[in-house]
Amino acid sequence: MKSHSQAEGAARSSGRSAEISASIVGCIGAEDFAIAALERIHPLVALGAWTVYRIQSDAPPEFSLGATRGRQDITEACWERYRSGLYRSDHSFDAMQADPQGGVAMSRLDPGQLAPAHRAAIYDRHAIQERLSLVTVERPGSLLALNFYRFAGQHWFSADEEADLLSSAAMLVTAVKRHLELAAVSRPAPPTVTTQDLEISVLRERCPRLTERELEVCMGLVQGWSFDGIAARLNLSAATVKTYRDRAFRRLGINHRNQLYGVCVAGVVEKTSQSRSVDA
């Protein structure tokens, strides 16, 4: 695998680096950034696909974006295969770990250098001919890689194309980082899950046959409401509320309100613990 510095790229560039930089800068913030940038770069440097991901020495890699031109997008499918374990045998970026933080270097990969399983599952399966990557060290042990791919039938990256991409590397990396920052800010926050949401989920899992009314009555009991209070809240009679309570308790296999508390509390604690384990 060959690697080059930005200085080498500037010395050999054909002069299209400014156009390449402008093509991607103009897409920053666009909802379809990945495909829009690919379409703009393509007339200057013909590409089959591109991806952006982070390689980390202390954690699994992270996929940021990707797009394919002229065929069904393969980038996410390839990423899933890579993320499932193939990355552990991928040493194609190892030499970049020692580069100065903030600089950008280029590496050119011949798939024949990869482990056979990695090459077969991604490069051979999707007829990917070669990969050219612009790589920057974000922090010790963490690399951001902009990867450009060509498929079988396309010509190989020329020396001029390498030089043009490398000469525009700093601007390309800056533009991608800026877009990812904007995307993170504009991404809607995940909906807040309340304790009541968890309690309802616990009861549904314990007895999927519970009706909406039975759940509403159970939630009223858990929240400490009296039968009259629940009746007024649901526009029912107190006798009807008790009927719903009795049905719900039979379905849940319990007899008293304190048992209902116990089921909900235990279930919420378990769900919260599972969520923290996943986040960790």
BALOBA-1460 file (C-alpha; in Angstrom, 3 decimals):
// residues 280
<rec num="1" residu="m" x="0.000" y="0.000" z="0.000"/>
<rec num="2" residu="k" x="1.479" y="3.342" z="-1.072"/>
<rec num="3" residu="s" x="1.134" y="6.548" z="0.934"/>
<rec num="4" residu="h" x="1.826" y="10.171" z="0.038"/>
<rec num="5" residu="s" x="1.962" y="13.497" z="1.886"/>
<rec num="6" residu="q" x="0.114" y="16.734" z="1.036"/>
<rec num="7" residu="a" x="3.357" y="18.355" z="-0.059"/>
<rec num="8" residu="e" x="3.822" y="15.654" z="-2.697"/>
<rec num="9" residu="g" x="0.282" y="16.208" z="-3.924"/>
<rec num="10" residu="a" x="0.726" y="19.969" z="-4.285"/>
<rec num="11" residu="a" x="3.914" y="19.457" z="-6.267"/>
<rec num="12" residu="r" x="2.263" y="17.090" z="-8.766"/>
<rec num="13" residu="s" x="-1.295" y="18.503" z="-8.940"/>
<rec num="14" residu="s" x="-2.788" y="19.226" z="-12.371"/>
<rec num="15" residu="g" x="-4.594" y="22.261" z="-10.989"/>
<rec num="16" residu="r" x="-8.078" y="20.780" z="-10.460"/>
<rec num="17" residu="s" x="-7.759" y="20.716" z="-6.670"/>
<rec num="18" residu="a" x="-9.637" y="24.017" z="-6.252"/>
<rec num="19" residu="e" x="-12.572" y="22.669" z="-8.290"/>
<rec num="20" residu="i" x="-12.583" y="19.434" z="-6.295"/>
<rec num="21" residu="s" x="-12.604" y="21.372" z="-3.028"/>
<rec num="22" residu="a" x="-15.391" y="23.653" z="-4.205"/>
<rec num="23" residu="s" x="-17.478" y="20.702" z="-5.346"/>
<rec num="24" residu="i" x="-17.738" y="19.263" z="-1.849"/>
<rec num="25" residu="v" x="-17.823" y="22.572" z="0.055"/>
<rec num="26" residu="g" x="-20.948" y="23.489" z="-1.885"/>
<rec num="27" residu="c" x="-22.738" y="20.433" z="-0.460"/>
<rec num="28" residu="i" x="-22.100" y="21.115" z="3.231"/>
<rec num="29" residu="g" x="-25.336" y="20.884" z="5.184"/>
<rec num="30" residu="a" x="-27.275" y="19.220" z="2.372"/>
<rec num="31" residu="e" x="-29.559" y="16.389" z="3.437"/>
<rec num="32" residu="d" x="-28.215" y="14.284" z="0.560"/>
<rec num="33" residu="f" x="-24.610" y="15.363" z="1.181"/>
<rec num="34" residu="a" x="-22.989" y="12.003" z="0.372"/>
<rec num="35" residu="i" x="-24.588" y="11.484" z="-3.041"/>
<rec num="36" residu="a" x="-24.538" y="15.200" z="-3.943"/>
<rec num="37" residu="a" x="-20.805" y="15.447" z="-3.229"/>
<rec num="38" residu="l" x="-20.141" y="12.259" z="-5.203"/>
<rec num="39" residu="e" x="-22.013" y="13.624" z="-8.232"/>
<rec num="40" residu="r" x="-20.084" y="16.905" z="-8.090"/>
<rec num="41" residu="i" x="-16.671" y="15.283" z="-7.719"/>
<rec num="42" residu="h" x="-17.281" y="12.653" z="-10.407"/>
<rec num="43" residu="p" x="-16.729" y="14.890" z="-13.484"/>
<rec num="44" residu="l" x="-13.360" y="15.908" z="-12.008"/>
<rec num="45" residu="v" x="-12.251" y="12.526" z="-10.658"/>
<rec num="46" residu="a" x="-14.400" y="9.606" z="-11.786"/>
<rec num="47" residu="l" x="-15.529" y="7.583" z="-8.753"/>
<rec num="48" residu="g" x="-17.645" y="4.498" z="-8.207"/>
<rec num="49" residu="a" x="-18.375" y="5.117" z="-4.527"/>
<rec num="50" residu="w" x="-17.061" y="6.873" z="-1.457"/>
<rec num="51" residu="t" x="-17.336" y="6.493" z="2.304"/>
<rec num="52" residu="v" x="-16.295" y="8.325" z="5.446"/>
<rec num="53" residu="y" x="-15.529" y="6.416" z="8.622"/>
<rec num="54" residu="r" x="-13.471" y="6.488" z="11.772"/>
<rec num="55" residu="i" x="-10.904" y="3.836" z="12.657"/>
<rec num="56" residu="q" x="-10.224" y="3.613" z="16.392"/>
<rec num="57" residu="s" x="-7.670" y="1.594" z="18.280"/>
<rec num="58" residu="d" x="-9.776" y="1.482" z="21.461"/>
<rec num="59" residu="a" x="-13.253" y="0.922" z="19.971"/>
<rec num="60" residu="p" x="-14.987" y="-0.526" z="16.895"/>
<rec num="61" residu="p" x="-14.944" y="1.650" z="13.755"/>
<rec num="62" residu="e" x="-17.775" y="4.114" z="13.082"/>
<rec num="63" residu="f" x="-19.511" y="4.740" z="9.746"/>
<rec num="64" residu="s" x="-20.377" y="8.390" z="9.023"/>
<rec num="65" residu="l" x="-21.647" y="8.439" z="5.445"/>
<rec num="66" residu="g" x="-21.335" y="6.836" z="2.028"/>
<rec num="67" residu="a" x="-22.784" y="6.788" z="-1.480"/>
<rec num="68" residu="t" x="-22.498" y="4.770" z="-4.696"/>
<rec num="69" residu="r" x="-22.821" y="6.117" z="-8.230"/>
<rec num="70" residu="g" x="-24.589" y="4.436" z="-11.119"/>
<rec num="71" residu="r" x="-25.815" y="1.379" z="-9.257"/>
<rec num="72" residu="q" x="-27.564" y="0.368" z="-6.041"/>
<rec num="73" residu="d" x="-25.741" y="1.771" z="-3.029"/>
<rec num="74" residu="i" x="-23.403" y="-0.810" z="-1.499"/>
<rec num="75" residu="t" x="-21.708" y="1.294" z="1.154"/>
<rec num="76" residu="e" x="-23.879" y="0.430" z="4.145"/>
<rec num="77" residu="a" x="-23.991" y="-3.276" z="3.295"/>
<rec num="78" residu="c" x="-20.211" y="-3.330" z="2.949"/>
<rec num="79" residu="w" x="-19.902" y="-1.463" z="6.208"/>
<rec num="80" residu="e" x="-22.071" y="-3.956" z="8.075"/>
<rec num="81" residu="r" x="-19.822" y="-6.797" z="6.895"/>
<rec num="82" residu="y" x="-16.707" y="-4.842" z="7.830"/>
<rec num="83" residu="r" x="-18.103" y="-3.838" z="11.231"/>
<rec num="84" residu="s" x="-19.150" y="-7.435" z="11.989"/>
<rec num="85" residu="g" x="-15.502" y="-8.385" z="12.521"/>
<rec num="86" residu="l" x="-13.523" y="-7.983" z="9.306"/>
<rec num="87" residu="y" x="-12.044" y="-4.737" z="10.627"/>
<rec num="88" residu="r" x="-10.021" y="-6.698" z="13.167"/>
<rec num="89" residu="s" x="-7.773" y="-8.069" z="10.417"/>
<rec num="90" residu="d" x="-7.573" y="-4.782" z="8.487"/>
<rec num="91" residu="h" x="-4.106" y="-3.256" z="8.864"/>
<rec num="92" residu="s" x="-4.314" y="-0.983" z="5.838"/>
<rec num="93" residu="f" x="-4.381" y="2.150" z="8.001"/>
<rec num="94" residu="d" x="-1.784" y="1.098" z="10.576"/>
<rec num="95" residu="a" x="1.011" y="3.138" z="9.017"/>
<rec num="96" residu="m" x="-1.106" y="6.303" z="9.343"/>
<rec num="97" residu="q" x="-1.395" y="6.063" z="13.134"/>
<rec num="98" residu="a" x="2.066" y="7.609" z="13.522"/>
<rec num="99" residu="d" x="1.277" y="10.659" z="11.349"/>
<rec num="100" residu="p" x="1.121" y="14.113" z="13.007"/>
<rec num="101" residu="q" x="-2.297" y="15.034" z="14.373"/>
<rec num="102" residu="g" x="-4.231" y="17.326" z="12.004"/>
<rec num="103" residu="g" x="-2.261" y="16.531" z="8.858"/>
<rec num="104" residu="v" x="-3.739" y="14.593" z="5.932"/>
<rec num="105" residu="a" x="-2.033" y="11.741" z="4.108"/>
<rec num="106" residu="m" x="-3.109" y="9.528" z="1.241"/>
<rec num="107" residu="s" x="-3.006" y="5.747" z="0.999"/>
<rec num="108" residu="r" x="-3.740" y="3.607" z="-2.031"/>
<rec num="109" residu="l" x="-4.970" y="0.086" z="-1.437"/>
<rec num="110" residu="d" x="-4.662" y="-2.897" z="-3.714"/>
<rec num="111" residu="p" x="-7.336" y="-5.367" z="-2.450"/>
<rec num="112" residu="g" x="-4.830" y="-8.178" z="-2.917"/>
<rec num="113" residu="q" x="-3.107" y="-6.891" z="0.230"/>
<rec num="114" residu="l" x="-6.148" y="-7.587" z="2.396"/>
<rec num="115" residu="a" x="-6.922" y="-10.720" z="4.390"/>
<rec num="116" residu="p" x="-8.711" y="-13.223" z="2.098"/>
<rec num="117" residu="a" x="-11.988" y="-13.124" z="4.049"/>
<rec num="118" residu="h" x="-12.070" y="-9.315" z="3.935"/>
<rec num="119" residu="r" x="-11.241" y="-9.198" z="0.230"/>
<rec num="120" residu="a" x="-13.820" y="-11.854" z="-0.696"/>
<rec num="121" residu="a" x="-16.694" y="-10.443" z="1.394"/>
<rec num="122" residu="i" x="-16.388" y="-6.853" z="0.177"/>
<rec num="123" residu="y" x="-13.979" y="-6.211" z="-2.681"/>
<rec num="124" residu="d" x="-14.516" y="-9.376" z="-4.718"/>
<rec num="125" residu="r" x="-18.244" y="-9.594" z="-4.019"/>
<rec num="126" residu="h" x="-18.903" y="-6.024" z="-5.162"/>
<rec num="127" residu="a" x="-16.179" y="-5.877" z="-7.846"/>
<rec num="128" residu="i" x="-14.307" y="-3.064" z="-6.108"/>
<rec num="129" residu="q" x="-11.054" y="-2.586" z="-7.974"/>
<rec num="130" residu="e" x="-9.157" y="-0.224" z="-5.676"/>
<rec num="131" residu="r" x="-9.448" y="2.256" z="-2.828"/>
<rec num="132" residu="l" x="-7.785" y="5.622" z="-2.451"/>
<rec num="133" residu="s" x="-8.030" y="7.108" z="1.052"/>
<rec num="134" residu="l" x="-7.387" y="10.530" z="2.564"/>
<rec num="135" residu="v" x="-6.578" y="9.961" z="6.230"/>
<rec num="136" residu="t" x="-6.160" y="12.353" z="9.133"/>
<rec num="137" residu="v" x="-5.286" y="11.661" z="12.771"/>
<rec num="138" residu="e" x="-8.018" y="13.250" z="14.920"/>
<rec num="139" residu="r" x="-6.476" y="12.132" z="18.211"/>
<rec num="140" residu="p" x="-4.038" y="9.414" z="19.222"/>
<rec num="141" residu="g" x="-5.600" y="6.113" z="18.170"/>
<rec num="142" residu="s" x="-8.394" y="7.656" z="16.079"/>
<rec num="143" residu="l" x="-8.308" y="8.216" z="12.319"/>
<rec num="144" residu="l" x="-10.885" y="9.833" z="10.041"/>
<rec num="145" residu="a" x="-10.750" y="8.294" z="6.555"/>
<rec num="146" residu="l" x="-12.321" y="9.580" z="3.335"/>
<rec num="147" residu="n" x="-12.310" y="6.566" z="1.024"/>
<rec num="148" residu="f" x="-12.746" y="6.741" z="-2.758"/>
<rec num="149" residu="y" x="-13.488" y="3.528" z="-4.679"/>
<rec num="150" residu="r" x="-13.411" y="2.403" z="-8.286"/>
<rec num="151" residu="f" x="-15.156" y="-0.681" z="-9.613"/>
<rec num="152" residu="a" x="-13.927" y="-3.243" z="-12.106"/>
<rec num="153" residu="g" x="-14.122" y="-1.731" z="-15.585"/>
<rec num="154" residu="q" x="-13.128" y="1.753" z="-14.464"/>
<rec num="155" residu="h" x="-9.563" y="2.874" z="-15.097"/>
<rec num="156" residu="w" x="-7.111" y="2.892" z="-12.230"/>
<rec num="157" residu="f" x="-6.436" y="6.137" z="-10.377"/>
<rec num="158" residu="s" x="-3.774" y="8.030" z="-12.295"/>
<rec num="159" residu="a" x="-0.846" y="9.901" z="-10.776"/>
<rec num="160" residu="d" x="-2.527" y="13.214" z="-11.686"/>
<rec num="161" residu="e" x="-5.781" y="12.177" z="-9.999"/>
<rec num="162" residu="e" x="-3.915" y="11.119" z="-6.892"/>
<rec num="163" residu="a" x="-2.115" y="14.466" z="-6.842"/>
<rec num="164" residu="d" x="-5.340" y="16.448" z="-7.332"/>
<rec num="165" residu="l" x="-7.108" y="14.649" z="-4.487"/>
<rec num="166" residu="l" x="-4.114" y="14.959" z="-2.198"/>
<rec num="167" residu="s" x="-3.677" y="18.649" z="-2.985"/>
<rec num="168" residu="s" x="-7.323" y="19.277" z="-2.040"/>
<rec num="169" residu="a" x="-7.201" y="16.866" z="0.924"/>
<rec num="170" residu="a" x="-7.166" y="19.447" z="3.733"/>
<rec num="171" residu="m" x="-10.240" y="21.228" z="2.348"/>
<rec num="172" residu="l" x="-12.077" y="17.954" z="1.690"/>
<rec num="173" residu="v" x="-11.478" y="16.730" z="5.247"/>
<rec num="174" residu="t" x="-12.485" y="20.112" z="6.713"/>
<rec num="175" residu="a" x="-15.678" y="20.156" z="4.641"/>
<rec num="176" residu="v" x="-16.649" y="16.632" z="5.701"/>
<rec num="177" residu="k" x="-15.993" y="17.407" z="9.362"/>
<rec num="178" residu="r" x="-18.072" y="20.572" z="9.134"/>
<rec num="179" residu="h" x="-20.946" y="18.704" z="7.515"/>
<rec num="180" residu="l" x="-20.858" y="16.012" z="10.200"/>
<rec num="181" residu="e" x="-20.927" y="18.704" z="12.901"/>
<rec num="182" residu="l" x="-23.960" y="20.369" z="11.307"/>
<rec num="183" residu="a" x="-25.703" y="17.022" z="10.829"/>
<rec num="184" residu="a" x="-25.178" y="16.179" z="14.506"/>
<rec num="185" residu="v" x="-26.672" y="19.512" z="15.588"/>
<rec num="186" residu="s" x="-29.701" y="19.256" z="13.279"/>
<rec num="187" residu="r" x="-30.400" y="15.603" z="14.070"/>
<rec num="188" residu="p" x="-33.595" y="15.408" z="16.159"/>
<rec num="189" residu="a" x="-33.067" y="14.297" z="19.710"/>
<rec num="190" residu="p" x="-34.332" y="10.792" z="20.470"/>
<rec num="191" residu="p" x="-37.721" y="10.832" z="22.178"/>
<rec num="192" residu="t" x="-37.584" y="10.863" z="25.953"/>
<rec num="193" residu="v" x="-38.760" y="7.605" z="27.495"/>
<rec num="194" residu="t" x="-40.710" y="8.271" z="30.691"/>
<rec num="195" residu="t" x="-41.113" y="5.964" z="33.669"/>
<rec num="196" residu="q" x="-44.762" y="5.521" z="32.704"/>
<rec num="197" residu="d" x="-43.712" y="4.445" z="29.196"/>
<rec num="198" residu="l" x="-41.485" y="1.796" z="30.770"/>
<rec num="199" residu="e" x="-44.229" y="0.665" z="33.153"/>
<rec num="200" residu="i" x="-46.687" y="0.241" z="30.267"/>
<rec num="201" residu="s" x="-44.047" y="-1.697" z="28.347"/>
<rec num="202" residu="v" x="-43.473" y="-3.973" z="31.356"/>
<rec num="203" residu="l" x="-47.193" y="-4.747" z="31.678"/>
<rec num="204" residu="r" x="-47.605" y="-5.316" z="27.930"/>
<rec num="205" residu="e" x="-44.727" y="-7.752" z="27.919"/>
<rec num="206" residu="r" x="-46.131" y="-9.595" z="30.927"/>
<rec num="207" residu="c" x="-49.582" y="-9.830" z="29.338"/>
<rec num="208" residu="p" x="-49.996" y="-8.748" z="25.694"/>
<rec num="209" residu="r" x="-53.782" y="-9.296" z="26.011"/>
<rec num="210" residu="l" x="-54.265" y="-6.281" z="28.293"/>
<rec num="211" residu="t" x="-56.663" y="-3.772" z="26.721"/>
<rec num="212" residu="e" x="-56.023" y="-0.015" z="26.583"/>
<rec num="213" residu="r" x="-58.634" y="0.600" z="29.294"/>
<rec num="214" residu="e" x="-57.100" y="-2.037" z="31.551"/>
<rec num="215" residu="l" x="-53.681" y="-0.418" z="31.080"/>
<rec num="216" residu="e" x="-55.083" y="3.042" z="31.831"/>
<rec num="217" residu="v" x="-56.655" y="1.770" z="35.060"/>
<rec num="218" residu="c" x="-53.417" y="0.020" z="36.064"/>
<rec num="219" residu="m" x="-51.415" y="3.205" z="35.428"/>
<rec num="220" residu="g" x="-53.859" y="5.158" z="37.566"/>
<rec num="221" residu="l" x="-53.415" y="2.663" z="40.402"/>
<rec num="222" residu="v" x="-49.610" y="2.742" z="40.096"/>
<rec num="223" residu="q" x="-49.706" y="6.550" z="40.266"/>
<rec num="224" residu="g" x="-51.708" y="6.383" z="43.509"/>
<rec num="225" residu="w" x="-55.104" y="7.473" z="42.223"/>
<rec num="226" residu="s" x="-58.272" y="6.356" z="44.034"/>
<rec num="227" residu="f" x="-61.046" y="4.493" z="42.187"/>
<rec num="228" residu="d" x="-63.127" y="7.671" z="42.155"/>
<rec num="229" residu="g" x="-60.181" y="9.691" z="40.820"/>
<rec num="230" residu="i" x="-59.524" y="7.191" z="38.023"/>
<rec num="231" residu="a" x="-63.251" y="7.117" z="37.240"/>
<rec num="232" residu="a" x="-63.401" y="10.905" z="36.889"/>
<rec num="233" residu="r" x="-60.226" y="10.948" z="34.801"/>
<rec num="234" residu="l" x="-61.508" y="8.297" z="32.362"/>
<rec num="235" residu="n" x="-65.174" y="9.391" z="32.463"/>
<rec num="236" residu="l" x="-66.262" y="6.039" z="33.883"/>
<rec num="237" residu="s" x="-68.098" y="4.908" z="36.988"/>
<rec num="238" residu="a" x="-66.070" y="3.667" z="39.972"/>
<rec num="239" residu="a" x="-67.723" y="0.254" z="39.566"/>
<rec num="240" residu="t" x="-66.529" y="0.032" z="35.947"/>
<rec num="241" residu="v" x="-63.002" y="0.990" z="37.006"/>
<rec num="242" residu="k" x="-63.031" y="-1.871" z="39.522"/>
<rec num="243" residu="t" x="-64.202" y="-4.261" z="36.798"/>
<rec num="244" residu="y" x="-61.265" y="-3.245" z="34.592"/>
<rec num="245" residu="r" x="-58.937" y="-3.618" z="37.575"/>
<rec num="246" residu="d" x="-60.200" y="-7.124" z="38.305"/>
<rec num="247" residu="r" x="-59.773" y="-8.193" z="34.660"/>
<rec num="248" residu="a" x="-56.271" y="-6.736" z="34.467"/>
<rec num="249" residu="f" x="-55.194" y="-8.385" z="37.730"/>
<rec num="250" residu="r" x="-56.443" y="-11.772" z="36.556"/>
<rec num="251" residu="r" x="-54.524" y="-11.442" z="33.284"/>
<rec num="252" residu="l" x="-51.383" y="-10.347" z="35.156"/>
<rec num="253" residu="g" x="-51.692" y="-13.101" z="37.753"/>
<rec num="254" residu="i" x="-51.808" y="-10.743" z="40.737"/>
<rec num="255" residu="n" x="-54.360" y="-9.913" z="43.451"/>
<rec num="256" residu="h" x="-53.403" y="-6.597" z="45.061"/>
<rec num="257" residu="r" x="-52.288" y="-3.087" z="44.169"/>
<rec num="258" residu="n" x="-48.950" y="-3.552" z="45.958"/>
<rec num="259" residu="q" x="-48.230" y="-6.528" z="43.682"/>
<rec num="260" residu="l" x="-48.884" y="-4.272" z="40.700"/>
<rec num="261" residu="y" x="-46.342" y="-1.811" z="42.136"/>
<rec num="262" residu="g" x="-43.850" y="-4.623" z="42.544"/>
<rec num="263" residu="v" x="-44.230" y="-5.861" z="38.965"/>
<rec num="264" residu="c" x="-43.770" y="-2.356" z="37.542"/>
<rec num="265" residu="v" x="-40.831" y="-1.370" z="39.749"/>
<rec num="266" residu="a" x="-38.923" y="-4.603" z="39.092"/>
<rec num="267" residu="g" x="-39.554" y="-4.366" z="35.354"/>
<rec num="268" residu="v" x="-38.480" y="-0.720" z="35.123"/>
<rec num="269" residu="v" x="-35.291" y="-1.417" z="37.070"/>
<rec num="270" residu="e" x="-34.438" y="-4.290" z="34.728"/>
<rec num="271" residu="k" x="-35.111" y="-2.238" z="31.576"/>
<rec num="272" residu="t" x="-33.065" y="0.687" z="32.872"/>
<rec num="273" residu="s" x="-30.149" y="-1.593" z="33.709"/>
<rec num="274" residu="q" x="-30.257" y="-3.158" z="30.227"/>
<rec num="275" residu="s" x="-30.270" y="0.288" z="28.611"/>
<rec num="276" residu="r" x="-27.221" y="1.379" z="30.588"/>
<rec num="277" residu="s" x="-25.379" y="-1.810" z="29.652"/>
<rec num="278" residu="v" x="-26.011" y="-1.160" z="25.937"/>
<rec num="279" residu="d" x="-24.890" y="2.491" z="26.225"/>
<rec num="280" residu="a" x="-21.727" y="1.431" z="28.018"/>
